[in-house]
Amino acid sequence: MLIDGFHVPLTVPFARDGSCHLRKLEGNVGRYSLSPVAGLVALGPGSEAETLSDEEVGDVLRVVARSAAPEKVLVAGIGSDSVRGVLKVAEQAAGAVFDAVLLGAPSTWPQLVVDELMTFFKKVADGSPLPVLLWSESAAPSMQLSVELIAELARHRNVIGLYDADLTLERYGAIAEATREIKRDVTVTAVFAPVTRRMEAAAAQDGSFVSAESLGGGASVIVSVAKPALTMRVKTRTKTTGFQIMAAGRCAELLPLLEAGVAGAMPQLAACAPQGCYEVYAAFKDGDPALAAEKAERVRAADGLMQELGVAGVKYSCDLNGYYGGLPRLPRLGLTAKQKLDVEAVLREVRN
């Protein structure tokens, strides 16, 4: 599976009584799908996934998959303190036709010896029905994965990449060098965009997938006619990729990492200002580093404030920018009046 480009970390909206507001989640995902982002990450760090019941986790995954455009790569966070618990969520994600899962260290990691931690990751990778992406973050309750641990896990056939919230040029260079020999073939479209499992499922349901072998060495073809008025033909090809490294920290610090070669990014700010964040990435891809630096500077204040305020700040910012944020789930509290004014001030430059 190709994991690159710009990804959005989804929040989980809650109603006033604290229940999951699935209709609002559906609306948010539908709107993100209209943007140029490449992927959506559900139940990831900072999404309050740890507050959800097993039933709510399944509901969120199904709503996200149903509401997202088929070409958007879907990644599901599968955090749990046991291998059994993690694999249960991975199976739910596979059933909802997600493309990959996101796995960080269990919250009990300070009590685990190195062998136990390695066993946790490898057993999940062995049993996961979907490709595994690693999550690394130094802030509690997460854990920053060592370069040596990442390099060993990268050799597992089902571990395809990493989202790193603390990525620096030095750390990226060390990880890239340690995983340099990793090469895998992935299926992509004619313009080297990912081919998602929902695209493949739609083609299989229509009976319109033609294998490369049956075409006598030509490209595979997917024809989707899910909507009677629309027929979309997607030619596929194979691309060789390495261990895929995504920056997941601050958007304002993204440009040097992009220049160094990271596959893409998932900044926290993208949940409430996806267009403003994407413009940094787009300017870089267009070969205009000066404009990219200007765009990055424009989001710097908002970027820093979201890091400080966490999910409550992100959700209030979503409300300001036309998405539904709402309040965090108790015992987390919403913003104070002063904090709301601070958010409103920094978002003036990055409104969608």
HUJO-V814666 format. One record per residue. N is the residue number from 0. RES is the residue in one letter. PSI is psi as a letter, one per 20 degrees, with the letter a starting at -180 (999 if undefined). Layout:
# HUJO-V814666
{{N RES PSI} {N RES PSI}}
This chain:
# HUJO-V814666
{{0 M p} {1 L p} {2 I o} {3 D a} {4 G b} {5 F p} {6 H q} {7 V p} {8 P o} {9 L q} {10 T r} {11 V o} {12 P q} {13 F q} {14 A r} {15 R h} {16 D j} {17 G i} {18 S q} {19 C p} {20 H n} {21 L h} {22 R h} {23 K h} {24 L g} {25 E g} {26 G g} {27 N g} {28 V h} {29 G h} {30 R g} {31 Y h} {32 S h} {33 L i} {34 S r} {35 P j} {36 V q} {37 A h} {38 G r} {39 L p} {40 V o} {41 A q} {42 L k} {43 G a} {44 P p} {45 G j} {46 S i} {47 E k} {48 A h} {49 E i} {50 T i} {51 L q} {52 S r} {53 D g} {54 E g} {55 E h} {56 V g} {57 G g} {58 D g} {59 V g} {60 L g} {61 R g} {62 V g} {63 V g} {64 A h} {65 R h} {66 S i} {67 A q} {68 A q} {69 P h} {70 E i} {71 K p} {72 V p} {73 L p} {74 V p} {75 A p} {76 G p} {77 I l} {78 G p} {79 S r} {80 D j} {81 S q} {82 V g} {83 R g} {84 G g} {85 V g} {86 L h} {87 K g} {88 V h} {89 A h} {90 E h} {91 Q g} {92 A g} {93 A g} {94 G h} {95 A j} {96 V l} {97 F r} {98 D h} {99 A r} {100 V q} {101 L p} {102 L p} {103 G r} {104 A q} {105 P q} {106 S i} {107 T j} {108 W h} {109 P h} {110 Q i} {111 L q} {112 V r} {113 V g} {114 D h} {115 E g} {116 L g} {117 M h} {118 T g} {119 F g} {120 F g} {121 K h} {122 K h} {123 V g} {124 A h} {125 D g} {126 G i} {127 S p} {128 P i} {129 L q} {130 P q} {131 V p} {132 L p} {133 L q} {134 W p} {135 S p} {136 E p} {137 S h} {138 A p} {139 A q} {140 P j} {141 S r} {142 M p} {143 Q o} {144 L p} {145 S q} {146 V h} {147 E g} {148 L g} {149 I g} {150 A h} {151 E g} {152 L h} {153 A h} {154 R i} {155 H p} {156 R h} {157 N j} {158 V o} {159 I i} {160 G a} {161 L p} {162 Y p} {163 D o} {164 A i} {165 D k} {166 L p} {167 T r} {168 L g} {169 E g} {170 R g} {171 Y g} {172 G h} {173 A g} {174 I g} {175 A g} {176 E g} {177 A h} {178 T j} {179 R h} {180 E i} {181 I p} {182 K p} {183 R q} {184 D p} {185 V q} {186 T p} {187 V r} {188 T r} {189 A h} {190 V k} {191 F k} {192 A q} {193 P q} {194 V o} {195 T r} {196 R h} {197 R h} {198 M g} {199 E h} {200 A h} {201 A g} {202 A g} {203 A h} {204 Q h} {205 D i} {206 G k} {207 S j} {208 F p} {209 V p} {210 S q} {211 A h} {212 E g} {213 S i} {214 L j} {215 G k} {216 G i} {217 G a} {218 A q} {219 S q} {220 V p} {221 I p} {222 V o} {223 S p} {224 V l} {225 A h} {226 K p} {227 P h} {228 A i} {229 L p} {230 T p} {231 M p} {232 R p} {233 V o} {234 K p} {235 T q} {236 R r} {237 T p} {238 K p} {239 T p} {240 T r} {241 G a} {242 F p} {243 Q o} {244 I p} {245 M p} {246 A p} {247 A k} {248 G c} {249 R p} {250 C h} {251 A h} {252 E j} {253 L h} {254 L g} {255 P h} {256 L h} {257 L g} {258 E h} {259 A h} {260 G j} {261 V q} {262 A h} {263 G a} {264 A q} {265 M m} {266 P q} {267 Q h} {268 L h} {269 A h} {270 A h} {271 C i} {272 A m} {273 P h} {274 Q g} {275 G h} {276 C g} {277 Y h} {278 E h} {279 V g} {280 Y g} {281 A g} {282 A h} {283 F g} {284 K h} {285 D j} {286 G k} {287 D m} {288 P h} {289 A g} {290 L h} {291 A g} {292 A h} {293 E g} {294 K h} {295 A h} {296 E h} {297 R h} {298 V j} {299 R g} {300 A g} {301 A h} {302 D g} {303 G h} {304 L h} {305 M h} {306 Q h} {307 E g} {308 L i} {309 G b} {310 V h} {311 A g} {312 G g} {313 V g} {314 K g} {315 Y h} {316 S h} {317 C g} {318 D h} {319 L h} {320 N j} {321 G j} {322 Y r} {323 Y o} {324 G g} {325 G a} {326 L q} {327 P r} {328 R p} {329 L q} {330 P j} {331 R q} {332 L q} {333 G a} {334 L q} {335 T r} {336 A h} {337 K g} {338 Q h} {339 K g} {340 L h} {341 D g} {342 V g} {343 E h} {344 A g} {345 V h} {346 L i} {347 R h} {348 E i} {349 V k} {350 R q} {351 N 999}}
